[in-house]
Amino acid sequence: MSKLKLWREANKEFVGFVIRFTLSFFVLSSIYKIYLNYSSEIDQLDSITYFISRGSFEAARILGVADCEWSCFYGGCFIGSESGRVNVISGCNGLILIILYISYIIGFSGFSLSTLLHSIIGAFVITLFNITRIGLLILYVQSNSFEYFMHIKTVFTLFLYLSIIALWLLKPRIDSLFKLKAL
């Protein structure tokens, strides 16, 4: 047997993961790109960015941002007030992070009911973190503290990525809970 075949046999699970991850990321990213292009062709803001910005607006209001306004245009949405705004632009709505998460789960588990469950839970958690992160950014923009805003922006972005890693690490526990419910 050639060295390549021996290596491939020894690393069969890893090779399968890489192939499933890469293909699913490419397919899901392509579908997302087609969706964004379609939104662009019809001169309309994509629904996902609209939903994320609306959720962020509501989060900012819950956090106590006074006179918070929300206005959308073709390329995104402005959220805030005269003293400062956050711009949520089309394509920067966190969906690529959800695609990355789902691709990892598919790479790890293949296509199954468990993958669907993890995808739904992960999409919900990532969306919630992202909406909260943007809502808090709006709050900090209102405080007119640029240094604090940049620090918080970095910290919350890191927190969002760490939440994805935590979801990946929790996958075996969620699998075991799902199997218990299935019995």
N, C-alpha and C positions, 0 to 999 in steps of 0.2 A: 504494500500500500504506500502511496506517496505521502510525503510529510503533510501536505495540505489536507488530504483526506483524514489522516490521523488527527490533525489539529481540529478539523471540523467535527469529527466524531467526539473528541474529548470535550469540545465546547459547544455541543449541540444546542443546549438551552440558551446560552449566550447569543449564539448566531440567530436562533429563532427570535429572541427578544429584539435584537438589533433590526432584523428584517421587519417584524411586526410593528415596532415603534416607528421606524423610518417610513414605511408605507402608510401607516395610519396618520402620521403627522403630515405627510405630503398630501394625502387625499383630503383630510379635514381642512388643512390650510388652503388647498386649492378651492374647495367648496366655499370657504370663507372669503377668499379673494374674489371669486365669481359673484358672491353676494354683495360685496363692497362695490365691485364694478357695476353691477346692476343698479344699485342705489345711486351711483354716480351718473349713470346714463339717464335715469329718470329725474335727475336733479332733485333728489330727496335725501334727507338725513336717514341713515340706516336705523332701523328699529331698536337694535341692541344698544347703540350709543344713546339713543333717546331714552330708553329704559334706565340705563346706568346713570345718565345725567339727572333724570327726574328723581331717581332714588337718592342720589347724592344731594340734590336740592332739599328733599324731605329730611334727610339725615342732618343736614346743616341747620334746618329750622328746628328740629328736635334738640339739637345741641345748643340752641339759643342764639343763632345768628340773626340779629335784628335786620329788618328791612331787606331780607334776602330776596333776590330776583332770579328768575330763570328764563333765559331766552335762547331759542335754538335757531340755527340757520343751516344752510346747505352742508357746511363742513364740520359742524359740531354745535356745542351748546356753551353759553356763558352762564356761570352761576356765581352769585355774590351780590355786591352792592357797589355804590359809587366809590367806596373806599378801597375796593379790591375785588377782583374776580378770578375764578379758576375757569380755564377753558378745557372742556372735555371734547376732543376732536374725534371725528369719524375714524374708526380703526384703532383708537387708543382706549378701548372700553373694557379691556381685560379678557376678551374672548380668546386671544392667542394663548393666554396662560391656561385657560380652560382646555383648549386644544392640546397644549403640551401635557397637561395632567392626564387627559383622556388617552392620549397616545402612549404615555407611560403605562397606564393601566392595561391597555390593549397589548402592548409589548410584553408585559409581565404575565397576563392571564389569558390572552387570546380573547376571542369573542364568546361571551357567556352572559348569563343572567347576572352573575356577580359583577361583571364588567359594567353592565348597565346600571346596577345599583351604585357602584362606586362613582360612575360618571355623573349620576344625578346628585349624589351627596357632594361630590367634589365641586361641581358647577355651582351648587347652591352656596357652599362655604366660601369659595373664591369670589363669587359675586357679592356676597355679604361683606367680606373683608374689603373688597374694592370700593363698594359704595360707602362704607364707613371711613375708609382712608380718604376718599375725595371729600366727604362731608367734613372731616377734621381739617383737611387742607383749607377748605373754604373758611372754617372758623379761624384758622391761624392767619390766613390772608387778611381777614378783617382786623386782626390785632396790629397790623402794619409793622410787624417785626420780620423783616426779610431773612435775617440770619436764623431766627427760630423756625421760620417757614421752611427754609432749605434743609435744616436739620431734621425737622419732622417729616418732610417729604422723603428724605433718604431713609429715615427709620421706618416709616410706614410702608415704603416700597419693599424694604428688606423683610419686614413683618409679613407682607403679602407672599413673598417668595418662600419664607420659612413655613407659612401655613400650607403651601403646596407640598413641601418636603414632609411636614408632619402628616398630611393626608396619605402620602405614599407609605410612610412608616406605619401608619395605623391600618393599612390595607389588610394585613393578616388578622387583626382583631375584628375588623368589620366582616371579613369572610367568615370567621368562626361564629359571630353573632347571626349572620345571615343563614348559615347552615343549621343552627339551632332552631331558627324560626321555620325553616323549610321542612323540618321533621315534624 
